Amino acid sequence: MVLEKVLVLGATGYVGRRLVSSLLKEGYTVRASWRKLSKLERHSWAHHPKVEPVAVDIFDRESVRKACEGCFAAYYLIHSMYHGKDFAKLDKKAAENMVWATEHTELKRIVYLSGLGEEQAGLSKHLRSRFEVGKILRSGSVPVTILRAAMIIGAGSVSFEILRYMTERLPVTIIPGWLRTKSQPIAISNVLKYLVGCLENPATSDRTLDIGGPEIITYYDLGKLYAQEAKLVKRFVVHVPFVTPRLSSYWINLITPISASIALPLIMGLKYDLICLNDDITNIIPQRLLTNKEAIQLALSQIEYTLIRTVTSRKYPEFIPEWTQLGDPLWAGGSTYRDHRSIVIESPLEDVWNTIIEMLGLGGYCDNLPSQFRGVIDKLIGELGIRTGKKDSSNLKLIDFVNCWNVISIKHQKHLKLYAELRIPGRAALEFLLRKIDNQTTEVHQHTMFVPRGLFGLLYWYGFLPIHGITLRNRLKKEVDTLKNSK
């Protein structure tokens, strides 16, 4: 069967960039749109043979018409939250342009992703705008499928990232009243299956369908679940009923990388219960819905992969929607801190390699008093502690323990990657890359990666950051000089 061309308006948004990947996986040809073609270059599918990049100004109806031309269906993933206070007016104009464009093309279907919730007095400006856009799209002659979702769980989702940063960076959990409202989050992978499934199921045409995960939960309890899965220490809870969503957005702006202008519309939507009013889609497009715990675990699994993956790795895992993707904001996926240091040493490659192994095995990175004390505490609480390192570098192999490190990748005299086994407020990996410049000169690159666990993890990282450079620049050079003088 020849699959027809599909237009994705908003292809570089959180859902859009993942939807393009999902459609390509199913064999569709995708016309991916954004205001500037240069923005599309950031994405993994930018040069895929079945992707047609197109620049679209959603506020220019002729531009929208040209984008729709030749496509049988369009996904409408446009919103103007990033345009400031007038986003509702802009959303309305964009939807009207879309309706006009569809009347002047052969487009057969529109699929629109909207927000979950009941239309009622006092509804947030953001949700009112989403509902109004749906009504405008429905005013045209082209059948529109409206999928309505609450929070989408996955790295890169703004609402999920707010939850992540708030939970990780605050040892004290402040509970305003809006955190007690009920919601029905859904994993991004389930959202994508529903979106793609709409094209293949005529029963979804011209309908409004609620999509949600299998569990109803409060935002507060979801934060507790995240803390549990991220292995954070138990949070103290303070009930502060007078904290408004606006004050909360300013607080989020202060302690997370997400601006108040983006956070506020989302928080305002949490004042009311956001649960599915119908579950018809579960019969039309059956799939196994991930629980909140499973979705969070999947999002967090990328952290472990990032630490274990080496700088020289070329292979990536199969597309996992809950992971960050190329084109996601820098703050997506939580905080993974990296430090890179390099030095050129006047010594043969073999001597430098042996010195690094000896430093790691006989002390060096873990021979200071704080590390030794931490190692003793580790053993007392049943952890691995500091082990005696291997003294023979030629026999070093995978899964060997080198002092407080576990060897996870090694290529003799070229590459070494280690994973920290001590109980620290986070997870750490250390990597060395060696390059022979000539017989008497070696270049060494040291890469440190650290994923902090809570506020203490951040303090730990910034407290030890200066040591990384001092260790490489002074200690390694000194040890190599000592080795040379002993010969």
N, C-alpha and C positions, 0 to 999 in steps of 0.2 A: 504494500500500500504506500502510495506517495503522500507524504504528510505535507500539508500546506504551510504557507509562511505565517508566522505569528509576530505581532508587534508587541514589544514590551516598553511602555511609556514609564520612565523612571527606572531605567535598567541599572543605574549605579547606586540606587538606594539599598538599604539593608536587605529587604526582601527581593528587590529586583535583581541584584547581582547573583543571588543564589538561584532565583527562578530561571535566569538565562542558562545557567549550568545544568539545571534539572531538565529543561526543555531540550537542550542539545543532547543530553544523555538519552532522551526518548526518541531522538532522530528528527526533531523539528528544525526547520530553518528559522532563525530568529533575527528580526530587525530590532536592534537594540538602540534606544534613543537616550540622548541627554542634550543639555544646552550646548555643550562644547565637545567636539569629537576628541579633543585632547584628554578629557576626563575618562573616556572609554579605554584609553591606552593603558590605564593602570590595572586592568582586570585580566585575569588568567585566560579568559575566552576572547580577548580582543582580536586575535588573529586567527580564530577558528574559521575553517572554510565555510561553515554554515551560519556565520554571523555577519549580518549586514549592519554596520554602524551608520547611524543617521543623526544629524544635529537637528533638534526640534526646539523651537521656542513655543512653549505651550500657550503663551499669551498672544500668539500670532496664528489665527485660524487657518490661514493658507499653509503655514508650516506644518500644522497638525494634519491637514488634509493630505499633503504629499507623503507624510509618514504612514498614513493609513492605506494609501493607494497600493493595491496588489496584495494586501494581507486579508486573510479570512477571519482572523480574530485579533483582539487587542486586549492586553492586560493594562488596566488603568491603576498605576501605583503612584499617582501624583499627590503631593501635599506641599503646602507652602509654609510649614512651621518655621523653617529657617529664615523666612523673610520678615520676621518681626510681628508687631501687633496687628497688621492688616492682613494676616494670612487667610482669614475667612473670606474676605473680599476677593483675594487673589484666587483662592480655591474655586469660588463661584464662577469667576471669569474663565478659568481654565476648563471647568466642566462644560460651560456653555460653548466654548470653542470646540470641544471634543464632540458634542452633539451636532454642531453645524458640520464638522468634518465628516462624520459618519453618514450624514444625509447626502453627501456629495461623493461617496465612494461605494464600493461593493462589500464593505465590511459586514460580516454576518453575526459576530458575537463580541460582547464586551464582558470582561471579568474584572470586577472591582473589589479590592480588599478594603473593608471599612472597619469601624470600631464596634465593639460589643456593648450592649446596654440598652435600656429602655428610653424612649423619647419621653421626657418628663420636664416639669418646670425646674429651673435651676441647673439644668444640665450644663456641663462645662462647654466653653466656647469651642474647644477642640472637637469634642464629640458631636456637637450641634453642626459644625461645619462638615464633618464626615457624613452625617445623615443627609444634610442638604445636598451634598455632591451626588449621593446616590439617587435622590429624587430628580435632580437635573438630568443625570445620565438616563434615567428611566423615561424622561419626557420625549426622547427621540424614538425613532421607529425600530432601531436595532435592539434585539433582546439583550438584556443586561443581567448577569449573575452577580449578586452581591454576597460576598463572604464576610462575616463579621467576627472579629477576633479580639480578645482581651490582650493581656501581656503575652508576648512571644518569647520563649526561653531559648537562648542561644547567644554565644559570644558575638558582640557587635550590635545586638538589639539594645536600643537606648534604655528602655525600661529595665531590662535585665542587668545592664551595666551599672545603672543607678543602684539597683539592689546589691550588686557585687561590691561596689566601692563603699557604699554606706555600711554594709555588714563587716567588711574587712578593716576599714579604717576607724571605726568607732568602737572602742572597748565598752562604751555605755550606749545602750539602745534607747533612744528617745521615742516614746509611743504617743503620737498625736492621735486624735480620734479617727482620722481617715485611714490609718493603718489597720483598723479593725473591720473594714468593709470586705465583703467576699468577692473573690475573683475566680476565674476558671482559665488559668494559663495553658498554653499549648506549645509544644516543641516546634521549632522552625521546620524540622524535617517533615512533621505531620502537616504543617501549613502548606508546604510545597507539594505534597502528594495530593492535597485537596485542590490546589490551584491547577496543577497539570491535569488532574482527573476531570475537571470541569469541561475541558475540551473534548474529552472522549465519552462524556455522559450527557446525552441530550436532556435527561431528566433534570439537570441543573439549570437549564436555560430559563431566563426570565423569572428567577426566583431569588429570594433572600434567605440565606442559610447561615445559621450560627455554627461556628467551629470552635471547639475547646478541647482541652485535655480531659482525662477521665476523673479528675479530682477538683473539688471546689475547696479553696483555701484562702485565708486572709493574707494580706501582704506581710504582716508581722510574722505569721507562721512560716511563710515562704522564706523569709530572712533567716529564721531559726534553722530551717532545713538546709539552707545554703551554708550557714556556719558549721553545721554538723558535717556536711559533705566535704567542706574545705578544711576540716579539722582545726577550726579556730577555737580558742578558749571560750568558755561560757561567758556570755555578755550579761552585764548588769542592766536591769530594765528600769527606766524612769518614765512614769506616765505624766505627760504634759498635755492636757486637753486643749489648752489655749493656743497651741502652735498651729497656725493656719497653713494651708498649702503654699501660699506666697512666701511666708517665712521659711518654710521647708525648702523651697526652691533656691532661696538665697544661701541656705545652709549647704545644700547640695553643690551649689556653685563654688562654695568655699573649700570643701573637703574632697571634691571629685573633679575630674577634668571636664565635666559636662556643664554647660552654661545654664544659668537660671532661665533664660528665654526658651530653651528647649525643654527643661525639666518641668516648668510650671504648667504648660498645657497637659502634660501627661499626668502630673500629680492631681490636677483639678478633676481629671476623669476618675480618680480613685475615691472620690467622695461618695460614690454610689456603687452598689453591687453590680459587678460585671460578670454575669453568668448566662449560659446559653438558655434561650427561651424555647428552642426546638432542637432536636437531634436528628432531623431527617437525613442529613448528609452522611451519617454513619451507616445508613442502609444503601445509599446511592453509591458512595465511594468507600467501601469497607477497608479498613487498615487497622493495624495494631497501634493504639495511641500510647505514647510514652508517658509514664508517670512523671510527676514533677521531679522526683528523686533521680530517675533515669536520665531525664533531660539535663539536669544540673551536672550529674556525673559525666555525661558525654561532653558537655561544654568544658568542664574542668580537666578532662583527659588530655586536652591539647597542651596543657602546661607541662605534663610529664613528657610528652613527645618532644616539646621544644627543648627541654633540658637534656634529653638523651640524644637528640639528633645532633650530628657533628657539623662543624662549619663546612666540611668538604662533602657533605651528603648531597646527592643529586636526586634521590627518589623521594617522592611525596606520597602520602597515603591517598587512597581513593577519596573523592569528594565527600566531605563530612559537613553538612550544613551548619551544625552547632559550633563548628570551629570558625575562627576568623578567616576571612578570605582577602585576597589581594584587592585593594581599594577600600577596605574598611578603615575607619579613623584610627589614628595612632593609639588612642586610648582603649580601643576595643580589645577584649580578651584579658583585661586586668593588667596589673603591673608586672612586667618581666624586665628586670634591670640588667643591663649589659655593660661590661667594661672591657675595653681592648687596649692592651699595652704591647709595645714592640721594642726590641733592642737588637743592635748588631754587636756581636762579641768576636773579638780577635782570638778565635780558638777553633780547632777542627770540630766538625759536626759530631763525631763520636764522643768527644770529650764533653761537649755541651749536653748531649743526650744523657750520658751517664751521670752528669752532675745533677740534672733535673730529677732523675730517678732516685739518686742518693739523697737529695734534699727531701724528697717526699717520703722516702722510706725510713730515714734516720732522724727526721725532725723537720726542719725547714718550716713548712706551712702550718705545722701543728705542734711545734716544740715550745711555743710561748706559754707562760704560766696560765693565762685565761683558758687556752685551748686544753691544756692538760687537766685543769680543774673541771672543765666542761666534760672531758672524756670520762673522768671518775664518776661524775654525777650521772652520765649516760649509763654506765654499767650498773650503778646502784638502782636505777629505775628499769633495768632490764633491756637497755639498748645495746648497741654493738661496741660503743666506746672506741678508744684508740688502739689499734692493733700494731704489732711489730711489722715493719715494712719488709719487702723483698730486697735483699742486698745485691742480688745478681740481676742486672737490668736485662741481660740477654734472655732470661727465662720468664720475664714478665709477660702475662697473658690476660685474656679477658676474665673477668670476675675475680681476679686477684684483689686483695685488699692492700692498699699502700697507705699505711698510717691511718688517717681518718677518711680515706677515699676508697671508692670502689671503681676498678677499671672497667669502663663500658665501651671503650674503643681504643685500639692501639695498632699502629703501623711502625715497626721498628725504625728508630732514628728519624721519623718524619712526623708522627702524629700520636697524641695521647689525650684521651678524654676521661675525666674522673667525675664521679658523683659523690657528694658529701654524705657521710653516714652518721654524722653527729646530730644530736637533737638541738637544732637551732630554730629561731622563729621564721622558718621559711625553708625553701629547698634550693640547693646550690649545685652548680657544675663548673668544673675548671678544665680548660682545654689548652693544649700547647701544639703549635704548628712550627716545625723547624725546616729551614731551607738553607742548603749549602750554597754560599756565594762563591767561594773558592776553597782551596785546601786548608786555609788557615782562618777563614771567616765564616761565621754562621749567623743567620737572622732568626730570631725567636719571636713568635707572636703568642701572647697569652690572652685568652678569652675567658672572662668570668661571667656567668649567668646566675641570677638570683631572683627567686620568686618569693617576696616577703609574705609572711603570714601575720596579718593584722598590723596595728600601729607599731608594735615592738619590732616587727620585721623591717619596717622602713627605717627606724632608728638604728637597727643593727647594720643595715646596708650602708647607710651614710657614715656610720661610725667606723666601719672597717674599710671603706673605699680607699682612703689614702694608703693603707697597708699594701694594697695590690701593686701599686706602682713602686713603692719602696722595696718590696720583696723581689720584684723582677729586676729592677735597676741596680740595687745594691747587693742583695744577698746572692743572687745568681752569679753576678759578675765576680764577686769576691770568692765564691766557691770554685769557679772555673779557674781563677788565678791561682788559688791554693793548689788545685790539681796540677796545673802546669808547672808550678814551682817544685812539686814533689817528685816530678819525673826526672 
